[in-house]
Amino acid sequence: MKYILVTGGVISGIGKGIIASSIGTILKSCGLRVTAIKIDPYINIDAGTFSPYEHGEVFVLNDGGEVDLDLGNYERFLDINLYKDNNITTGKIYQHVINKERHGDYLGKTVQVVPHITDAVQEWVMNQAKVPVDDDRKEPQICVIEASMEPFRLGGTIGDIEGMPFVEAFRQFQFKAKRENFCNIHVSLVPQPNATGEQKTKPTQNSVRALRGLGLSPDLIVCRSAKPIEMAVKEKISMFCHVEPEQVIFIHDVSSTYRVPILLEEQGIIKYFKQRLNLPIDDQPSDLLVKWKKMAGRYERLLKVCSIALVGKYTKLSDCYASVFKALEHSALAINHKLDLMYIDSTELERSTEVENSVKYHQAWHKLCKADGILVPGGFGIRGTEGKLQAISWARTKKKPFLGVCLGMQLAVVEFARNCLNWKDANSTEFDPDTKNPVV
């Protein structure tokens, strides 16, 4: 088994998930079986109880596991089916170790972070890496591990404290797995302040130095930036971060995430992995990456636009509806259209907003009226449901294409019962347990 650990530096949300997914895609295109594991240092057992504003959407797996949205990226990019144990959290690890301690498995020893927690992390990774995730049910050959444990980042020391057991676990693990089976990729930010327009390497230098101080040495440094990075910057990072220039890879902001595997492949990542991990592959990618390039090219040439109004409650952060957005994007691409997704806060469609802020109210309705289709996604609680009902009623009466997902489907039933069957108090028992017409 080969392991590729993807860590991040400077800031969270830098795109580790897309980089990890893209690396998996490239290796899969070379004919290898790939699986993925996501490590989150929070103490929650899983993502099921998060507010979407806290961590983006909760992605639900086939086995019912409620996990981080990056596992959705892995499933989409790699065309695999993951399990709840592919998402490791501090809470899960500690719960596992405490259960073993209560059971007497440690034979009376003092249970400590090192070695018991770190050993548990390593065992979990090795066991889960072997679980088949493809349709052919064969054991994977490569495991891409994305670890949210930025040792140097903005936002204080919280990341440092929570992520430390995982950093130590992988410091030990690199020797257990052996060098030819373990590779560390560090994703870092190269900012470009508007005042000078100069690309700054110091944050990356500090981040790599901090990681080295903890015993992990990056094999590849993936530099994220707004604009393409200059060669002089690459050489500077190579010199100060103790890696060859070809081990510094640039990924600037691109028109679509489908471009990322192509950027990686163009910079010789297949050849590097082949040598570094002694992989039984050709230097050239297979038809899969050729198809991927065609898809990315087609995405950028689309001229026709399809506008969809997404009427939800968590519209200030697009990650809250990541899977819905991706599903719509893929569908639009399949029929050669560019997706124009308009996020509408359902509370802004309500009468109370018209009284408080009529401009917001009319802007929201203007967006809704010009949409080609309307989608009402899932959500929790009663806030904003009245606005969603208004949008559903508009879609039905104006014969606009409409899709209700989860709560959106429940409210479509409620709206029909109230306005077509005249059951004025029709409701879901989630909102009114005593309704005379509990249609849901």
Protein Blocks (a to p, Z undefined) as FASTA:
>chain_A
ZZdddddehiahiopmmmmmmmmmmmmmnopacddddddfbfbfblmlpcfklnopaddd
fkopacdfklmmmmmmnopaddfklpccfklmmmmmmmmmmnopnnopacdfblmlmmmm
mmmmmmmmmpcfbfnopacfbdcddddddfbdghijmlmmmmmmmmmmmmmmmmmnopkl
cccdddddddddfklopacfklmmmmmmmmmmnopacfbdcdddfbdcdfklmmmmmmmn
opafklpccddddfbfklmmmmmmmnopmmmmmmmnopabdfbdcfklmmmmmmmmmmmm
pmbdcddddddfklmbmklmmmmmmmmmmmmmmnopacddddddfklmpmklmmmmmmlm
mmmmmmmmmpmbdcddddedjehklmmmmmmmmmmmnopacddehjlmmmmmmmmmmmmn
opakgccfklmmmbfblfZZ
